[in-house]
Amino acid sequence: MRDRCMERCVTVTGCAGYMGSLVCSSLLRKGYKVRGLDSLLHGGSALLGLYQYENFQFVNGDIRDEQLLTEALEGADAVVHLAAIVGDPACARQPEIARSVNLEGSLRLLEVAKERGVEQLMFASTCSNYGRMADPTRYACEESPLAPLSLYAETKVVVEKALLGYEGSHPAVTVLRFATVFGVSPRMRFDLTVNEFALELQTKRKLVIFGEQFWRPYVHVRDAASAVVLALESPTEKVRGQVFNVGDTDQNYQKRQIVELVRSQIPGSVDIQSVPRNEDPRDYRVSFEKIRRELNFRITIAIEAGIREVLDVIRKKVIVNFEDVCYRN
């Protein structure tokens, strides 16, 4: 497998991001040639550790720049497309840019991949596409109706449909719908539910929760990155034209449950206030049986362990300037 890896070149868009930096390091450790493309919207410090690998090449640019995109895909056997304006708040703040990057940029990426003869394309999507389940006691699966309720999810759904509707032989397209990610990464984020709750309760000893009863699935960012590599290395006939939810069915939690898990690891008293938000439309639990069954994917880090490592980073002052914008989208 390693000899085959050394012959394969994988382009990773969004390579300096929360998940992208981990995908790159995983691929490089396995011997792949990795070409990263990123506009460095949130800085490039996550790339520093990748320069120890001779097989790493970085292209600084925007996926909407066709010339740079062509350069980044030259000679690539596969593309992992992670680059996006990520998350509901970021997309709502700059909707036109979000549509341009997430939608138009992604569709153009498919065209360039076809032109350059790329064999595989992995598209990072989201379980947010399920929106609010009509029956929240049931679990959404890959065949469940999509009901995007935010601009971020809307752009992902449109791109999914375009990719899955593509009938050419190359690239073989795979859609990965990720659960809400958490945990420590070279490009750290503190605006994600688990990480944010850990930071607030540890540093401020208080937390306000909005819509504590709503369900979401969660997955550690390192496990999410591992799922990307697993899909890349799986037989093409197993992943071509397929959608996989990425996570673990046991890792569906309500917000109030997440708070209790964080609270259990913080000694002393804390002030927790709950603000009812019955109008929040997103409420879904997700089944991850397909990726478990078809690709033998297993998570390695549950939420409790993820909370522990985030708290460790905070307590031991690995990061001190928590309010810096680089830690938030």
TIPA-795134 format. One record per residue (C-alpha): chain; x, y, z; residue number from 1. Coordinates in steps of 0.05 Angstrom, whole numbers, plus 5000, padded with zeros to 4 digits. Layout:
<pts>
{pt A {X Y Z} NUM}
...
</pts>
This chain:
<pts>
{pt A {5000 5000 5000} 1}
{pt A {5056 5048 5017} 2}
{pt A {5088 5041 4948} 3}
{pt A {5020 5056 4917} 4}
{pt A {5012 5117 4963} 5}
{pt A {5079 5145 4940} 6}
{pt A {5054 5143 4869} 7}
{pt A {4990 5180 4884} 8}
{pt A {4982 5255 4888} 9}
{pt A {4923 5283 4928} 10}
{pt A {4902 5355 4925} 11}
{pt A {4869 5380 4989} 12}
{pt A {4831 5445 4984} 13}
{pt A {4824 5481 5051} 14}
{pt A {4889 5448 5073} 15}
{pt A {4903 5499 5128} 16}
{pt A {4835 5489 5160} 17}
{pt A {4810 5454 5222} 18}
{pt A {4801 5387 5186} 19}
{pt A {4844 5399 5125} 20}
{pt A {4909 5405 5164} 21}
{pt A {4896 5337 5196} 22}
{pt A {4877 5305 5129} 23}
{pt A {4942 5329 5099} 24}
{pt A {4985 5303 5157} 25}
{pt A {4950 5235 5154} 26}
{pt A {4962 5229 5080} 27}
{pt A {5034 5251 5085} 28}
{pt A {5049 5201 5140} 29}
{pt A {5023 5147 5095} 30}
{pt A {5070 5168 5039} 31}
{pt A {5022 5205 4993} 32}
{pt A {5044 5266 4954} 33}
{pt A {5000 5322 4979} 34}
{pt A {4987 5389 4945} 35}
{pt A {4948 5436 4989} 36}
{pt A {4907 5496 4966} 37}
{pt A {4883 5549 5015} 38}
{pt A {4869 5623 5015} 39}
{pt A {4894 5628 5088} 40}
{pt A {4831 5665 5109} 41}
{pt A {4845 5642 5181} 42}
{pt A {4921 5642 5177} 43}
{pt A {4971 5590 5157} 44}
{pt A {5003 5567 5223} 45}
{pt A {4970 5499 5216} 46}
{pt A {5014 5486 5155} 47}
{pt A {5081 5493 5190} 48}
{pt A {5084 5421 5213} 49}
{pt A {5071 5397 5142} 50}
{pt A {5135 5426 5114} 51}
{pt A {5175 5371 5147} 52}
{pt A {5149 5326 5091} 53}
{pt A {5185 5328 5024} 54}
{pt A {5120 5306 4991} 55}
{pt A {5082 5369 5013} 56}
{pt A {5070 5427 4965} 57}
{pt A {5029 5488 4981} 58}
{pt A {4990 5533 4933} 59}
{pt A {4967 5598 4964} 60}
{pt A {4902 5618 4931} 61}
{pt A {4827 5617 4924} 62}
{pt A {4788 5560 4892} 63}
{pt A {4752 5612 4851} 64}
{pt A {4817 5630 4816} 65}
{pt A {4814 5583 4756} 66}
{pt A {4888 5589 4739} 67}
{pt A {4909 5570 4810} 68}
{pt A {4857 5515 4813} 69}
{pt A {4885 5485 4749} 70}
{pt A {4955 5489 4778} 71}
{pt A {4933 5456 4842} 72}
{pt A {4900 5398 4805} 73}
{pt A {4956 5387 4755} 74}
{pt A {4977 5314 4759} 75}
{pt A {4930 5300 4818} 76}
{pt A {4900 5231 4824} 77}
{pt A {4849 5252 4875} 78}
{pt A {4819 5315 4905} 79}
{pt A {4793 5324 4976} 80}
{pt A {4749 5385 4973} 81}
{pt A {4744 5418 5041} 82}
{pt A {4751 5491 5023} 83}
{pt A {4689 5531 5041} 84}
{pt A {4660 5587 5081} 85}
{pt A {4643 5541 5139} 86}
{pt A {4584 5546 5186} 87}
{pt A {4518 5583 5190} 88}
{pt A {4543 5648 5223} 89}
{pt A {4600 5657 5173} 90}
{pt A {4555 5645 5113} 91}
{pt A {4500 5690 5141} 92}
{pt A {4551 5746 5152} 93}
{pt A {4575 5745 5079} 94}
{pt A {4522 5709 5038} 95}
{pt A {4546 5729 4969} 96}
{pt A {4617 5707 4984} 97}
{pt A {4590 5642 5014} 98}
{pt A {4551 5627 4951} 99}
{pt A {4610 5645 4907} 100}
{pt A {4660 5600 4946} 101}
{pt A {4616 5543 4969} 102}
{pt A {4572 5537 4907} 103}
{pt A {4605 5567 4846} 104}
{pt A {4676 5549 4868} 105}
{pt A {4657 5477 4882} 106}
{pt A {4621 5468 4815} 107}
{pt A {4681 5497 4779} 108}
{pt A {4726 5449 4817} 109}
{pt A {4687 5391 4787} 110}
{pt A {4696 5418 4717} 111}
{pt A {4771 5427 4726} 112}
{pt A {4777 5358 4757} 113}
{pt A {4743 5329 4696} 114}
{pt A {4789 5368 4650} 115}
{pt A {4852 5346 4687} 116}
{pt A {4833 5273 4689} 117}
{pt A {4828 5269 4765} 118}
{pt A {4807 5198 4786} 119}
{pt A {4771 5213 4852} 120}
{pt A {4736 5272 4884} 121}
{pt A {4717 5272 4958} 122}
{pt A {4667 5327 4976} 123}
{pt A {4659 5350 5048} 124}
{pt A {4586 5361 5063} 125}
{pt A {4547 5365 5128} 126}
{pt A {4493 5329 5168} 127}
{pt A {4461 5398 5175} 128}
{pt A {4430 5382 5108} 129}
{pt A {4378 5341 5145} 130}
{pt A {4351 5405 5179} 131}
{pt A {4295 5389 5226} 132}
{pt A {4269 5318 5226} 133}
{pt A {4193 5311 5223} 134}
{pt A {4200 5257 5277} 135}
{pt A {4261 5273 5321} 136}
{pt A {4257 5204 5352} 137}
{pt A {4279 5173 5286} 138}
{pt A {4349 5174 5257} 139}
{pt A {4366 5206 5191} 140}
{pt A {4403 5163 5142} 141}
{pt A {4435 5178 5074} 142}
{pt A {4368 5167 5039} 143}
{pt A {4329 5213 5085} 144}
{pt A {4299 5276 5054} 145}
{pt A {4345 5337 5056} 146}
{pt A {4315 5399 5087} 147}
{pt A {4371 5452 5090} 148}
{pt A {4352 5510 5136} 149}
{pt A {4413 5553 5129} 150}
{pt A {4453 5583 5071} 151}
{pt A {4512 5539 5090} 152}
{pt A {4471 5475 5083} 153}
{pt A {4435 5501 5021} 154}
{pt A {4500 5509 4984} 155}
{pt A {4523 5440 5005} 156}
{pt A {4458 5407 4981} 157}
{pt A {4462 5441 4912} 158}
{pt A {4534 5418 4903} 159}
{pt A {4517 5348 4927} 160}
{pt A {4463 5342 4874} 161}
{pt A {4509 5366 4820} 162}
{pt A {4564 5318 4839} 163}
{pt A {4519 5258 4848} 164}
{pt A {4485 5273 4782} 165}
{pt A {4551 5272 4745} 166}
{pt A {4553 5209 4701} 167}
{pt A {4624 5211 4674} 168}
{pt A {4675 5158 4692} 169}
{pt A {4725 5208 4722} 170}
{pt A {4726 5233 4774} 171}
{pt A {4692 5181 4818} 172}
{pt A {4652 5225 4866} 173}
{pt A {4640 5211 4940} 174}
{pt A {4600 5256 4987} 175}
{pt A {4618 5255 5061} 176}
{pt A {4566 5286 5108} 177}
{pt A {4603 5302 5171} 178}
{pt A {4572 5306 5240} 179}
{pt A {4589 5368 5281} 180}
{pt A {4664 5365 5294} 181}
{pt A {4700 5377 5359} 182}
{pt A {4769 5368 5391} 183}
{pt A {4840 5394 5383} 184}
{pt A {4870 5410 5315} 185}
{pt A {4931 5448 5289} 186}
{pt A {4881 5502 5267} 187}
{pt A {4842 5505 5331} 188}
{pt A {4770 5528 5333} 189}
{pt A {4732 5551 5395} 190}
{pt A {4666 5567 5359} 191}
{pt A {4643 5494 5355} 192}
{pt A {4593 5470 5407} 193}
{pt A {4636 5421 5447} 194}
{pt A {4699 5464 5445} 195}
{pt A {4660 5528 5460} 196}
{pt A {4624 5498 5520} 197}
{pt A {4690 5472 5548} 198}
{pt A {4724 5540 5539} 199}
{pt A {4667 5580 5570} 200}
{pt A {4658 5536 5631} 201}
{pt A {4733 5530 5644} 202}
{pt A {4752 5603 5635} 203}
{pt A {4688 5640 5655} 204}
{pt A {4654 5589 5700} 205}
{pt A {4588 5605 5666} 206}
{pt A {4550 5587 5603} 207}
{pt A {4486 5607 5569} 208}
{pt A {4454 5551 5528} 209}
{pt A {4404 5565 5473} 210}
{pt A {4356 5509 5455} 211}
{pt A {4384 5457 5503} 212}
{pt A {4336 5403 5481} 213}
{pt A {4358 5398 5408} 214}
{pt A {4396 5339 5381} 215}
{pt A {4460 5338 5339} 216}
{pt A {4510 5284 5321} 217}
{pt A {4584 5296 5338} 218}
{pt A {4650 5269 5313} 219}
{pt A {4722 5283 5333} 220}
{pt A {4761 5321 5281} 221}
{pt A {4815 5268 5278} 222}
{pt A {4763 5214 5266} 223}
{pt A {4732 5258 5212} 224}
{pt A {4800 5264 5178} 225}
{pt A {4811 5189 5184} 226}
{pt A {4744 5178 5149} 227}
{pt A {4769 5219 5089} 228}
{pt A {4831 5177 5083} 229}
{pt A {4791 5113 5091} 230}
{pt A {4744 5133 5035} 231}
{pt A {4803 5150 4990} 232}
{pt A {4834 5082 5002} 233}
{pt A {4770 5042 4995} 234}
{pt A {4755 5005 4930} 235}
{pt A {4727 5054 4879} 236}
{pt A {4666 5011 4867} 237}
{pt A {4647 5019 4940} 238}
{pt A {4651 5094 4942} 239}
{pt A {4635 5118 4872} 240}
{pt A {4571 5159 4872} 241}
{pt A {4559 5144 4946} 242}
{pt A {4540 5187 5005} 243}
{pt A {4566 5170 5074} 244}
{pt A {4546 5202 5140} 245}
{pt A {4611 5208 5180} 246}
{pt A {4606 5196 5255} 247}
{pt A {4579 5145 5304} 248}
{pt A {4506 5133 5321} 249}
{pt A {4522 5131 5395} 250}
{pt A {4550 5202 5391} 251}
{pt A {4483 5237 5381} 252}
{pt A {4471 5285 5439} 253}
{pt A {4426 5340 5462} 254}
{pt A {4460 5405 5481} 255}
{pt A {4442 5396 5554} 256}
{pt A {4477 5328 5553} 257}
{pt A {4540 5360 5524} 258}
{pt A {4539 5411 5580} 259}
{pt A {4534 5357 5632} 260}
{pt A {4593 5320 5602} 261}
{pt A {4635 5383 5604} 262}
{pt A {4611 5401 5674} 263}
{pt A {4632 5332 5700} 264}
{pt A {4704 5348 5683} 265}
{pt A {4706 5417 5715} 266}
{pt A {4712 5419 5791} 267}
{pt A {4676 5472 5831} 268}
{pt A {4612 5510 5819} 269}
{pt A {4592 5538 5751} 270}
{pt A {4533 5581 5730} 271}
{pt A {4492 5550 5673} 272}
{pt A {4432 5585 5645} 273}
{pt A {4385 5556 5594} 274}
{pt A {4347 5601 5545} 275}
{pt A {4288 5567 5511} 276}
{pt A {4292 5570 5435} 277}
{pt A {4235 5529 5408} 278}
{pt A {4239 5565 5342} 279}
{pt A {4308 5535 5326} 280}
{pt A {4290 5491 5266} 281}
{pt A {4351 5446 5268} 282}
{pt A {4337 5383 5308} 283}
{pt A {4363 5317 5282} 284}
{pt A {4394 5251 5302} 285}
{pt A {4434 5213 5250} 286}
{pt A {4450 5141 5235} 287}
{pt A {4522 5124 5216} 288}
{pt A {4509 5051 5202} 289}
{pt A {4526 5055 5128} 290}
{pt A {4598 5078 5135} 291}
{pt A {4607 5028 5191} 292}
{pt A {4579 4971 5149} 293}
{pt A {4608 4989 5081} 294}
{pt A {4676 5018 5099} 295}
{pt A {4686 4989 5169} 296}
{pt A {4694 5059 5198} 297}
{pt A {4700 5064 5273} 298}
{pt A {4710 5126 5315} 299}
{pt A {4769 5126 5363} 300}
{pt A {4753 5187 5406} 301}
{pt A {4687 5197 5442} 302}
{pt A {4662 5265 5465} 303}
{pt A {4687 5255 5537} 304}
{pt A {4758 5245 5513} 305}
{pt A {4752 5304 5465} 306}
{pt A {4728 5349 5522} 307}
{pt A {4788 5326 5564} 308}
{pt A {4839 5345 5511} 309}
{pt A {4807 5413 5498} 310}
{pt A {4807 5428 5573} 311}
{pt A {4880 5406 5576} 312}
{pt A {4900 5455 5522} 313}
{pt A {4865 5510 5561} 314}
{pt A {4889 5493 5630} 315}
{pt A {4962 5483 5610} 316}
{pt A {4961 5549 5571} 317}
{pt A {4979 5516 5504} 318}
{pt A {4932 5570 5478} 319}
{pt A {4921 5634 5518} 320}
{pt A {4891 5685 5471} 321}
{pt A {4824 5649 5464} 322}
{pt A {4788 5709 5437} 323}
{pt A {4833 5716 5376} 324}
{pt A {4792 5715 5312} 325}
{pt A {4837 5661 5283} 326}
{pt A {4802 5611 5329} 327}
{pt A {4734 5625 5301} 328}
{pt A {4702 5625 5233} 329}
</pts>
